[in-house]
């Protein structure tokens, strides 16, 4: 690695690796978004809860494939690319570029997660049932003017899929691309705070990221574990009943009941005064946000969780490899974000 304005650390003590990388603004040549099979995967079903089978499902070519994480795993990941394929699409290696890549794994999988790209014919990428004209999205935003720094801010979309700022001014000509994530740290009027979970809870449409709702049985001979998982499956189904109009109310009610909270491995993309901050940590959402504030992060969004959390660098091992991954890492993702270095 030639560039000196990059630092990273990996702490292997704990449930999952604690990974921190800081990339100075002056170290970045470009920031790229890759979405695999974009034309085919756009407006897909994403991961949906199948009430009948009490499992996660996807709709592929008009057919619902239940048990998406088990019996239909390969079919439901038909539009996922491994990192090397994303690198090829972005032409990073053939141009001899140094780069860092992180997974953007919630895009194409979960509601709320949307992206907008200026140079695409169909600019907005989201799930089929996403009510994009109704919502305000916290996004990582890359301006078309490369003299301007990336930032995290709120955007909206109209029914024509134009990109709008919070005042509904059309900013489509000003932005190269933007990508949504749940904002857990924000700075307003010079004051930086962790965003209260109550404000963003409806944006976590995978309820397992907020509440302790284990949905799989490790030891099938353990009747107590099986009963617990079966109860969790019922609760998951109840939370999704009437989605999305009743979802926020139900999630807030679970918080009020003090339902056990989930510790999860989250990948975040943030900004401090000097550049980009990438951080992976295993804990509750609010605790991760507090850690980011303590590290001087001004704004940060969650991009990914669990088995798809990882960071790839062109200079590792020695022809490219992972600096850090989750303990059950899966390298195939619909989307990644690449930071091209000077």
C-alpha positions in Angstrom: 0.0 0.0 0.0 1.6 3.3 -1.2 -0.8 5.7 0.5 0.0 6.7 4.0 -3.2 8.4 5.0 -4.9 5.1 5.8 -5.0 3.3 9.2 -6.7 0.2 10.3 -6.8 -2.2 13.3 -8.3 -5.6 14.0 -9.1 -6.8 17.5 -9.9 -10.5 17.6 -10.9 -10.6 21.2 -14.7 -11.0 21.5 -17.6 -12.6 19.7 -16.6 -11.1 16.4 -13.6 -9.0 15.2 -13.6 -5.4 16.1 -12.5 -3.7 12.9 -11.7 0.0 12.4 -10.4 1.7 9.3 -9.9 5.4 8.7 -9.3 6.7 5.1 -8.4 10.3 4.8 -10.4 12.4 2.2 -7.0 13.2 0.5 -6.3 9.5 0.1 -9.5 8.9 -2.0 -9.5 9.0 -5.8 -13.0 7.8 -6.3 -15.9 6.0 -4.5 -17.9 3.4 -6.4 -21.1 1.5 -6.0 -21.5 -1.9 -7.5 -24.9 -3.7 -7.8 -24.8 -7.1 -9.3 -27.2 -8.0 -12.2 -28.7 -4.6 -11.6 -31.4 -4.7 -14.3 -32.6 -8.1 -13.2 -32.3 -7.7 -9.5 -33.9 -4.2 -9.3 -37.4 -4.3 -7.8 -36.9 -7.8 -6.5 -38.8 -9.2 -3.5 -35.9 -9.1 -1.1 -36.1 -11.4 1.9 -39.7 -11.7 3.0 -41.3 -13.5 5.9 -43.4 -16.5 4.7 -46.1 -16.9 7.3 -47.1 -20.4 6.1 -43.6 -22.0 6.4 -42.4 -19.7 9.2 -39.2 -19.0 7.2 -37.5 -16.4 5.1 -38.3 -16.5 1.4 -37.6 -14.8 -1.9 -39.7 -14.5 -5.0 -37.6 -15.4 -8.1 -39.1 -15.4 -11.5 -42.6 -15.3 -10.0 -42.0 -18.3 -7.7 -41.8 -18.1 -3.9 -38.8 -20.0 -2.6 -39.2 -20.6 1.1 -36.5 -21.6 3.5 -34.2 -19.1 1.7 -31.3 -19.7 4.1 -31.5 -23.4 4.1 -33.0 -25.7 1.3 -33.2 -22.9 -1.4 -30.0 -21.1 -0.5 -28.4 -21.2 -3.9 -31.5 -20.4 -5.9 -32.4 -17.4 -3.7 -28.8 -16.0 -4.2 -28.9 -16.1 -8.0 -28.2 -12.4 -8.3 -25.4 -12.3 -5.7 -21.8 -11.8 -6.9 -18.6 -12.7 -5.0 -16.2 -9.9 -4.3 -13.9 -10.9 -7.2 -16.8 -10.5 -9.6 -17.6 -7.1 -8.3 -14.0 -6.1 -8.6 -14.1 -7.3 -12.3 -17.3 -5.3 -13.0 -15.7 -2.1 -11.5 -12.5 -2.9 -13.5 -10.4 -2.1 -10.5 -7.7 -4.8 -10.9 -7.3 -4.4 -14.7 -6.6 -0.7 -14.2 -4.0 -1.5 -11.6 -5.8 0.5 -8.9 -5.4 0.2 -5.1 -8.7 -0.1 -3.4 -10.8 -1.1 -0.3 -14.1 -2.8 -0.7 -16.9 -3.3 1.9 -20.1 -5.2 1.7 -23.4 -3.3 1.1 -25.4 -6.4 1.9 -28.7 -5.0 2.9 -29.3 -3.5 -0.5 -31.5 -5.8 -2.5 -32.5 -7.8 0.6 -34.3 -5.5 3.1 -37.0 -2.9 2.9 -35.8 0.8 3.3 -32.5 -0.1 1.6 -32.4 1.9 -1.6 -29.7 3.3 -3.9 -29.7 5.9 -6.7 -27.2 6.2 -9.5 -26.9 9.1 -11.9 -25.4 7.1 -14.8 -28.0 4.4 -14.8 -31.1 4.5 -17.1 -33.3 3.4 -14.2 -31.6 5.4 -11.5 -33.5 4.2 -8.4 -32.7 0.7 -7.1 -35.0 -0.7 -4.4 -37.4 -3.6 -3.6 -40.7 -4.0 -5.5 -42.9 -3.0 -2.6 -40.8 -0.1 -1.3 -43.0 3.0 -0.9 -40.0 5.3 -1.9 -42.2 8.4 -2.6 -43.4 8.4 1.0 -40.1 8.0 2.9 -37.1 10.1 3.8 -33.8 8.2 3.5 -30.5 8.7 5.4 -27.9 8.2 2.7 -24.2 8.2 2.1 -24.0 10.7 -0.8 -21.2 11.0 -3.4 -21.4 14.3 -5.3 -20.7 14.4 -9.1 -18.3 17.3 -8.5 -15.2 15.4 -7.3 -13.9 18.5 -5.5 -16.7 18.1 -3.0 -16.5 15.6 -0.2 -19.0 12.7 0.3 -21.5 13.3 3.1 -24.4 11.6 5.0 -27.7 13.4 4.7 -31.4 12.9 4.1 -32.9 12.5 0.7 -36.3 11.7 -0.8 -37.6 10.5 -4.2 -40.6 11.5 -6.1 -42.8 9.1 -8.2 -40.7 9.9 -11.2 -37.7 8.6 -9.2 -35.9 12.0 -9.2 -33.5 12.6 -6.3 -34.7 15.3 -3.9 -33.2 16.9 -0.8 -35.1 17.4 2.5 -36.8 20.5 1.1 -37.9 18.5 -2.0 -35.5 20.4 -4.2 -34.4 18.3 -7.2 -30.7 17.5 -6.8 -30.5 14.8 -9.4 -27.8 16.7 -11.4 -25.6 17.2 -8.3 -25.2 13.6 -7.1 -23.3 10.8 -8.6 -24.8 8.1 -6.4 -26.2 7.7 -2.9 -27.0 4.7 -0.8 -29.2 4.3 2.2 -28.4 2.9 5.7 -29.9 3.4 9.1 -28.3 6.5 10.6 -27.1 5.7 14.1 -24.8 8.8 14.6 -25.6 12.3 13.5 -24.3 15.8 14.0 -26.7 18.7 14.1 -25.8 22.3 14.8 -22.3 21.2 15.8 -23.5 18.6 18.3 -22.9 14.9 17.7 -25.2 12.3 19.3 -26.2 8.6 19.0 -29.6 8.5 17.3 -32.2 7.2 19.7 -33.4 3.7 18.6 -37.0 4.8 18.9 -36.5 7.2 16.0 -35.2 4.6 13.6 -36.7 1.3 14.8 -39.1 1.0 11.9 -36.2 1.1 9.5 -34.8 -2.2 10.8 -37.2 -4.4 8.9 -35.1 -7.5 9.9 -36.4 -7.7 13.4 -33.6 -10.0 14.5 -31.2 -7.0 14.2 -33.0 -5.3 17.1 -34.6 -8.1 19.2 -33.2 -11.4 20.5 -35.2 -13.6 18.1 -33.1 -16.6 17.2 -34.9 -18.4 14.4 -32.9 -21.6 13.9 -32.2 -24.6 16.1 -28.6 -25.6 16.7 -29.3 -28.8 18.6 -32.4 -30.5 17.2 -32.5 -33.0 20.1 -32.8 -30.1 22.6 -36.6 -29.8 23.1 -36.2 -26.6 25.2 -34.3 -24.9 22.4 -36.8 -26.0 19.8 -39.7 -24.7 21.9 -37.9 -21.3 22.3 -37.3 -21.0 18.6 -40.9 -21.9 17.8 -42.1 -19.1 20.1 -39.6 -16.7 18.4 -41.0 -17.7 15.0 -44.5 -16.8 16.2 -43.3 -13.4 17.5 -41.6 -12.7 14.2 -44.8 -13.5 12.3 -46.8 -11.2 14.6 -44.4 -8.3 14.0 -44.7 -8.6 10.3 -48.5 -9.0 10.3 -49.8 -5.8 8.7 -46.3 -4.6 7.4 -45.6 -1.8 6.9 -48.4 0.3 8.3 -48.4 -1.4 11.8 -44.7 -2.2 12.0 -43.4 0.8 13.8 -46.1 0.6 16.5 -45.4 -3.1 17.1 -41.6 -2.6 17.3 -42.0 0.3 19.7 -44.4 -1.8 21.8 -41.7 -4.5 22.1 -39.2 -1.9 23.2 -41.7 -0.7 25.9 -42.2 -4.3 27.0 -38.4 -4.5 27.4 -38.2 -7.5 25.2 -34.6 -8.9 25.1 -32.4 -6.9 22.7 -30.2 -8.5 20.1 -26.4 -8.2 20.0 -25.5 -8.4 16.4 -22.4 -7.9 14.2 -22.9 -4.6 12.4 -20.9 -2.9 9.6 -21.0 0.9 9.6 -19.9 3.6 7.2 -19.2 6.9 8.8 -17.4 10.2 8.5 -15.2 12.2 10.9 -13.5 15.5 10.3 -10.7 14.0 8.2 -12.4 11.3 6.1 -14.2 7.9 5.9 -14.5 5.7 9.0 -15.4 2.0 8.6 -16.3 0.2 11.8 -17.4 -3.4 12.5 -18.5 -4.4 16.0 -20.7 -7.0 17.8 -23.2 -5.4 20.2 -26.6 -3.7 20.4 -27.2 -0.9 18.0 -27.1 1.9 20.6 -23.8 0.6 22.1 -22.1 0.7 18.7 -23.4 4.2 18.1 -21.8 5.3 21.4 -18.5 3.8 20.5 -18.5 5.6 17.2 -19.2 8.9 18.9 -16.3 8.2 21.3 -14.1 7.7 18.3 -14.9 11.1 16.9 -17.3 10.0 14.2 -19.7 12.8 13.2 -22.2 10.8 11.1 -22.6 7.1 10.5 -25.0 4.6 8.9 -25.3 0.8 9.2 -24.7 -1.0 5.9 -24.7 -4.6 6.8 -24.9 -7.4 9.4 -23.8 -10.9 10.3 -22.3 -13.2 7.8 -21.7 -10.7 5.0 -19.6 -8.2 7.1 -16.1 -8.0 5.7 -13.4 -5.6 4.4 -11.3 -6.5 1.3 -8.1 -4.7 0.4 -6.1 -4.8 -2.9 -2.7 -4.9 -1.1 -3.4 -7.9 1.2 -2.1 -11.4 0.9 -0.3 -10.2 -1.6 -2.7 -10.0 -4.5 -5.8 -8.9 -2.7 -7.7 -10.4 0.3 -9.7 -9.7 3.4 -8.4 -7.6 6.3 -11.3 -8.7 8.5 -14.5 -10.8 8.2 -17.2 -12.2 10.4 -16.7 -15.7 11.8 -19.3 -17.1 9.4 -18.5 -14.9 6.4 -20.3 -15.2 3.0 -18.5 -13.4 0.2 -21.5 -13.3 -2.2 -23.4 -10.0 -2.0 -25.8 -8.1 -4.3 -23.8 -4.9 -3.6 -20.5 -3.6 -2.5 -18.9 -0.1 -2.1 -15.4 0.5 -3.4 -12.9 3.2 -2.2 -10.3 3.8 -5.0 -7.1 5.1 -3.5 -4.6 7.6 -4.9 
